[in-house]
Amino acid sequence: MKATPNSQTWWSAAIDRQRSLAITAPLQSLEAFKSHVGAQKHDIRTYCLYVIDQVVLGMRAHRGERMDVVQKALGELIAHCDPQVSEELKGRIITYVIDGLLNARGRGEPFSETLTSFDESGAARRERYPFTLLEAKDIGDDDFYLVASPQAIRLYTDLLARDVTDEQVANEYLFRFLVERGEWQKAAEESARMELLSLEYEQTIRKAIEQTEVNVRAVNWKDAVRPVLQRARLHVGDRVKAENSVLASLREKLTQGEALSDSDRGKLVKVEETLNTVICRHTRLAQTLLEANQRFAEAQDAQCYRPRRLSSFADLENELFRPLLLMPLGRLAANAEEFAEFVFRPEPRPIPSLAEMVDRLLQPEKEHHAPTGDADSDLEGVEPEPPFLSADELSQAEAMLTSINQPCLLTDVLNEMATQGLKPKVRDLVVTELLKSIGTAESHLRVRRAGPKLSFDGYLGDELRIEVVPEVATVRPLQTQTATHE
């Protein structure tokens, strides 16, 4: 990858954007596994943002926000979103959200996400990004304060919706300030942001105009759309003036800046090109705003004042029934029969024709074609599907269970079955029967947890210890349900 000024700017911005996305990863993870606490009907991301907001707002006047205050506020929000929620479920959700933001499952350690960064030569490398969202501070008396980290405060501020016009004005003042101070690298980055904001504003205005053209009856052009377009014209005009002023000062720096290095001069040239692009886009947008009224008028003519199509038949619904419904009944009573004859016009009775009947009788009979479909004799019998487990496989599994006559581990049983070459579904049946024996008094086997983890040929989980119960003589018959073999 070749290192160029444009790509270097993108590399430096890419890592910041990745970090902004990484901060939301714990919230997305909590939302994905909310079924573990039975909160399928709740939006855990909203609850997480609400908790972060409460802690951030509490830090303005105190060291943080008390744990019990946050829990109470979150409980009120949950009850507001779901009035039928039980106290038990509400408590589980509160614990799940706060522990998730504190990373209690990670023992309070920082969250960690792997990002892609670039060095000055453009080589990509993977790096870990540790961060925290909330921290619990012990203040004594069994009380805790929740404190938001800088990443959580950034999550609070970055996700606030701001008007794009305000962003453009602030960006122009910041860009002018950076140019006056001679910070050309930051000025180049802000000019790129200025271009993105102009593109966003252009698409916002174009989308609004296009939506009004699709259905002119869905909007109130005079009261709702025209004020927006007037403000947009004023804003675009102000932006063009301000951008031309900034461009003039930038060109002055280029002509008079004898102390500028070649790299700084190259950055300023790129900034000048970006400003020219922004000014051209705003100029085109101003032309679009001037033509908006004419475009809406043309769409209104096409949708609301369409010429009536030529037709020899009357439109009974629009030309008869609707006007009748608007007339008083007294005026309709005198003309009811005339209207009925107009709608239900009497038709003459058909006159029989002897010649026509003779012609139909003398017509040749139509040829009779045999049906071409499949007959019952053409269909072959379909054999029923064989059972999932055959009698031999059931007997093999039963024999394996009966052969367990001394204490052993589940790993030993799996090794023995693999040595005997039993099929996977037979092994699944044996494992399923052993799992069913847990807590069953009628079984001749007692299955308990052994402690270490089990990992054998696709079987993952806790190791099981199998013991023989001497007083149980009978073996429960096998069933055809099987465990899942990964």
Secondary structure as the mmCIF struct_conf table of DSSP 4:
data_model
#
loop_
_struct_conf.conf_type_id
_struct_conf.id
_struct_conf.beg_label_comp_id
_struct_conf.beg_label_asym_id
_struct_conf.beg_label_seq_id
_struct_conf.end_label_comp_id
_struct_conf.end_label_asym_id
_struct_conf.end_label_seq_id
HELX_RH_AL_P HELX_RH_AL_P1 PRO A 5 ILE A 23
TURN_TY1_P TURN_TY1_P1 THR A 24 THR A 24
HELX_RH_AL_P HELX_RH_AL_P2 ALA A 25 ALA A 32
TURN_TY1_P TURN_TY1_P2 PHE A 33 PHE A 33
HELX_RH_3T_P HELX_RH_3T_P1 LYS A 34 VAL A 37
TURN_TY1_P TURN_TY1_P3 GLY A 38 GLY A 38
TURN_TY1_P TURN_TY1_P4 GLN A 40 LYS A 41
BEND BEND1 HIS A 42 HIS A 42
HELX_RH_AL_P HELX_RH_AL_P3 ILE A 44 GLY A 58
TURN_TY1_P TURN_TY1_P5 MET A 59 ALA A 61
BEND BEND2 HIS A 62 GLY A 64
STRN STRN1 GLU A 65 ARG A 66
HELX_RH_AL_P HELX_RH_AL_P4 MET A 67 CYS A 81
TURN_TY1_P TURN_TY1_P6 PRO A 83 GLN A 84
HELX_RH_AL_P HELX_RH_AL_P5 GLU A 87 LEU A 102
TURN_TY1_P TURN_TY1_P7 ASN A 103 ASN A 103
HELX_RH_3T_P HELX_RH_3T_P2 ALA A 104 GLY A 106
TURN_TY1_P TURN_TY1_P8 ARG A 107 GLY A 108
HELX_LH_PP_P HELX_LH_PP_P1 GLU A 109 PRO A 110
STRN STRN2 PHE A 111 PHE A 118
TURN_TY1_P TURN_TY1_P9 GLU A 120 SER A 121
STRN STRN3 ALA A 124 PHE A 131
BEND BEND3 LEU A 133 LEU A 133
STRN STRN4 LEU A 134 GLY A 140
TURN_TY1_P TURN_TY1_P10 ASP A 141 ASP A 142
STRN STRN5 ASP A 143 ALA A 148
HELX_RH_AL_P HELX_RH_AL_P6 PRO A 150 ASP A 158
TURN_TY1_P TURN_TY1_P11 LEU A 159 LEU A 159
BEND BEND4 LEU A 160 LEU A 160
HELX_RH_AL_P HELX_RH_AL_P7 VAL A 164 ARG A 181
TURN_TY1_P TURN_TY1_P12 GLY A 182 GLY A 182
HELX_RH_AL_P HELX_RH_AL_P8 TRP A 184 VAL A 214
HELX_RH_3T_P HELX_RH_3T_P3 VAL A 216 ALA A 218
BEND BEND5 VAL A 219 VAL A 219
HELX_RH_PI_P HELX_RH_PI_P1 TRP A 221 VAL A 225
HELX_RH_AL_P HELX_RH_AL_P9 ARG A 226 GLN A 256
TURN_TY1_P TURN_TY1_P13 GLU A 258 ALA A 259
HELX_RH_AL_P HELX_RH_AL_P10 ASP A 262 LEU A 290
TURN_TY1_P TURN_TY1_P14 GLU A 291 GLU A 291
HELX_RH_AL_P HELX_RH_AL_P11 ALA A 292 CYS A 304
BEND BEND6 TYR A 305 TYR A 305
HELX_LH_PP_P HELX_LH_PP_P2 ARG A 306 LEU A 310
BEND BEND7 SER A 312 PHE A 313
HELX_RH_AL_P HELX_RH_AL_P12 LEU A 316 LEU A 316
HELX_RH_PI_P HELX_RH_PI_P2 GLU A 317 PHE A 321
HELX_RH_AL_P HELX_RH_AL_P13 ARG A 322 LEU A 325
TURN_TY1_P TURN_TY1_P15 LEU A 326 LEU A 326
BEND BEND8 MET A 327 MET A 327
HELX_RH_AL_P HELX_RH_AL_P14 LEU A 329 ALA A 333
TURN_TY1_P TURN_TY1_P16 ALA A 334 ASN A 335
HELX_RH_AL_P HELX_RH_AL_P15 ALA A 336 VAL A 343
BEND BEND9 PHE A 344 PHE A 344
HELX_LH_PP_P HELX_LH_PP_P3 PRO A 348 PRO A 352
HELX_RH_AL_P HELX_RH_AL_P16 LEU A 354 LEU A 362
BEND BEND10 GLN A 363 GLN A 363
HELX_LH_PP_P HELX_LH_PP_P4 PRO A 364 PRO A 371
BEND BEND11 GLY A 373 GLY A 373
HELX_LH_PP_P HELX_LH_PP_P5 ASP A 374 ALA A 375
HELX_RH_3T_P HELX_RH_3T_P4 ASP A 376 ASP A 378
HELX_LH_PP_P HELX_LH_PP_P6 LEU A 379 PRO A 387
BEND BEND12 PHE A 388 LEU A 389
HELX_RH_AL_P HELX_RH_AL_P17 ALA A 391 THR A 402
TURN_TY1_P TURN_TY1_P17 SER A 403 SER A 403
BEND BEND13 GLN A 406 GLN A 406
STRN STRN6 CYS A 408 LEU A 409
HELX_RH_AL_P HELX_RH_AL_P18 LEU A 410 GLN A 420
TURN_TY1_P TURN_TY1_P18 GLY A 421 GLY A 421
HELX_RH_AL_P HELX_RH_AL_P19 PRO A 424 LYS A 436
TURN_TY1_P TURN_TY1_P19 SER A 437 GLY A 439
TURN_TY1_P TURN_TY1_P20 ALA A 441 GLU A 442
BEND BEND14 HIS A 444 HIS A 444
STRN STRN7 LEU A 445 PHE A 456
TURN_TY1_P TURN_TY1_P21 ASP A 457 GLY A 458
STRN STRN8 TYR A 459 VAL A 468
TURN_TY1_P TURN_TY1_P22 PRO A 470 GLU A 471
HELX_LH_PP_P HELX_LH_PP_P7 ARG A 476 LEU A 478
BEND BEND15 THR A 480 THR A 480
HELX_LH_PP_P HELX_LH_PP_P8 ALA A 483 HIS A 485
#
